[in-house]
Amino acid sequence: MSGSRIRAGVEPASKLCAYCGRLNGGGEARCRHCERRLPAGWELALARFGARHLGGAPATMLFTGLAIAVYLALLASAGGLSAPLGGRTALRWGALGGTLGGREPWRHLSALFIHFGLLHIGFNLLALVSFGRMLEHVLGTARFALLLLVSGALGFLASDVWYVWFPPQQITGGLSGGIFGLLGAEVGLRFAARDDSWKRSAVSALGYAVAMALIPGQNVNNAAHVGGLFSGGALGWALSRASSPAFDRVFALAALLLSLATLAAIALARWG
């Protein structure tokens, strides 16, 4: 029994491939069976911490917590749970509206964590946890964080362009553009793996976008959804191809810097 234990600080005897489910040696960088990237040592340590404290998906849980914290701050700023969340309050905390995206580009990050009601934040966080935990397990924490933040920001950039041609631009915010980026990434990953099921995933993702557009009585930013979906597809494909250890270090640093930039963007919008 003692021979099967893994002591702290010792490289694990094997790594499980998230794609094909087969075991590989602890020092392998790529799966010997399907040739996909295997998690690096720091990712395994983070995964162990996440499994113990954050449900196995640290970035998903941390972004969920940030969205809840910002929403509570919005409620407190508006005057409490019973107060309506008006556009002025949302803009003070980082929402987008009008030409603000051009003058204050950091709002494309801060707006991701601005929600306008319990239904809005509840639906987005349910989708984030449902899709995010699975995709973070496949991509790794750093790549997942980059995917969510970049596809969400690009979704808002797409809506800026859309509303130049079809004004006026509504006050907008929320994680839904990034969540559609997760759906798009699944398509991109399957396409990169030459898995024919990418077509079924693409139809499902487009179906979600159409369903959201048809919800009556809701002010839905469809341009951000479509922009997030297509940018997520491209990012998913690109991230699956960049699988060397050198890319792991670059993505880890980029994810950290972009996450800190998101916090700074919220602070800039609130106190700038």
N, C-alpha and C positions, 0 to 999 in steps of 0.2 A: 504493500500500500504506500509506503513512504516514497518509493521510486516514482509514483505517479503524481506527486505533489510538485508545484512550481513555486520555488522560493522567490521572495520579493527581490527585484533587481536582477534576476537571472532571465535570460532570453527564453521565451516559451519554446517548448519542444516542437510545436506545430502551429500553423496558421490555417484558419478555415476561410476558403474563398467564398465571398458573399454572392458570387455569380453562379458558380457550378456546385457549391456546397462540398467540395472535396478538400482533403487535408494536404498541406504542404509543409516543408521544413521551416523552422523558425527564422532562418536567415534568408529565405527566398523573398525577392522583391516582386516577382510576378508568378502567377499560378502556373505550375508545370503542366496542368491539364488543359486549361482554356486560355492561358497566356494573358489574363487580365491582371491589373494592378492589385497587389495585396497590401493590407494596411501596414504602415510603418510602425516602429516601436512607440513613438510618441502618440500615435493614434490609438494603439492598443491600450496604453496607459490611460488616455483620456476616456476611451470607451469603458474601461473598468471603473473609473471614477463616475462616469455618467450612469452606468448600470447600477451602481450602488446608491447614488444620490439624486440623479436626474432622469430616471426612467430609461436609461440607455441611449438617449439622444440629447446631449447637452446643449447644442445650438438651438434645436427646436424648443426646448424648455426655457432657455434663456430669452429667446425672442418672444415667446409666449408671455413670460414674466414681464418683459419690457413693455409689451403692448398693454397689459393689464395695469402696470404702474402709471403709464402715460394717461390711460383712460381715467383712472382714479384721480390723477392730477387735474385733468380736464373737468371732472365733476366738481372737485373742490374749488377750482377757479370760477366755475359757473355758479356756485352757490349751494352745492349739495346734490344728493341723489335725485331729488324731485325737480331740480332746475333743468330747463331745456338746454341742449348743447348747440348754441347758435354759431353762425359763421365767424363772428368776431373772436369768440373764444378759441375756436379751432385754428384760426389763422395765427393767433398769438402763440400757439404751441407747435406750429410747423406745418399746417395744411397748405395746400396749393390753391390758387385762385387767380383769375385774370392773367396778368403778365408777371406775376411774382416769380415764376420759375425762371424767367430770363434774368431778372434782377438779383434774385437770391437762389442760385442753383442748388445750394445745399438742401433746399426744401424737397428735392426729389428723393432724398433719404428720410428726412424727418417726417414727411407726409405718410410714409409707410405705417407709422405707428399711431396715426390719428384716426379715431373711429367716432361715429356720430350717434351711437345708441347701442343698447344692449343686443338687439338683433344683429346689428352690423358687426360688432366685435365678437359676439357669440358664434356666428356663422363662420367668420374668418378664422378664429382660433380653433374651432372644431376641425375645419379643413386643414389647417396648418399641422395640428397634431396627427391627424389621420394620414395625410400624405407625407408629412415631413419626417416622421420617425422612420418610416420605411426607406425613404430616399437618403436620409442621412446615414443610415446603416450601409447603404450601397456605395455612396460617394465618399463617405468620410466627412468629418465635421467641418474642416476648412472649406472643402469644395462646396458642401451644402450651404454654408453661410454665404459664400460668394454668390452662389446661384440665386438664393432668395433675395439678397439685397440688390444685386446688379439687375436681375430681371424685373424686380419691382420698380427700381429707379428708371429703367428703360421704358417700362410701361407708362410711367408718368410723363416721360419725354415724348412718347408717342401721342399721348393725349394733348400735350402742349401743341404739337404740330397739327393734330386734328382740329383743335379749336381755333387755330389761326384761320383755317378755311371755313369752319362752321361755328362761329361765335354765337353767344358768349360762353366763356369757359366757366363751368360751375366750380364752386368750392369743393375740393376733392381730397380724399385721403383714404388710407386703409391698406391692409396687407394683401388684398385680393389680386392685385397685379403680380405680386411675387408668388402667390399660390398658383396662379395660372402659369407662372414660370416653372413651378415644380411639375405641373402636368405636361408642359412642353418638354421638360428635361427627360421625362420618362420616354417620350416619343424619340427624342434625340439619342438616348442611350440604346434603345432597342434598334434604331436605324443603324447606329454605329456598330452594333453587334451582328448586323445582318439578320435580325430576327423579324420575320414577316409580320409579327403581331404589332409592329409599330403602326401599321395602317389602322388597326382596330383601336389602338390607344389614341391616335390622332383624331379619329371620328368621335371618340368619347370626349376628348378635350374640347373639340369644337362644339359638341353637343352641350357641354357645360356652359360655354360662352353664350350660345344661343339662348339657353334656358335662363341665364342671368339677365340677358337683354330683354326678355319677355316678362320679367316679374312686374306686375302692375303696381303703380303707386310708389316705386322706388327710384331714386335718382342714381342710376348705375353708370359708372364711368366705363363704358364698353371699349373705348379706345385703349384705356390702360390695360384692360383684360386681354385684348388681342395683342397689344404690344408686348405684354409680359409672356404670353403664350409662345409667340414666335421667337422672342429673344431667349426664352428658356429652352426651346428646342435647339437653337444654335449653340447655346452654352453647354447643354447636356452632351451634345455630340463632341464639342471641343474638349470638355473636361475628361471625357472617356478616352480621348486620344492622348492626352498629356498625362502619362502614367509613370514617368521616371521619378526616382527619389529627389532629383533636383527640383522638379515641379512641385513635389510635396512641400519642400521648404518655402518655395516662392508663394504657393497658395496659402500656407499657414500664416506667413507674414502679411500677405494681402488681406486675408480674412480678418486678422486682428486689427490692422489699420482701418479697414472699412467699417468694422464694428465700432471702433472708437470715433471715427468720423461721423457715424450715425448719431451717437450720443452727443457729440459736439454740435451737430446740425440742430438737434432738438433744443439744446441750450442756446444756440445763436438765435433761433426763431423766438424763443421765450424771452430772452433778455437782451437781444441785439438791438 
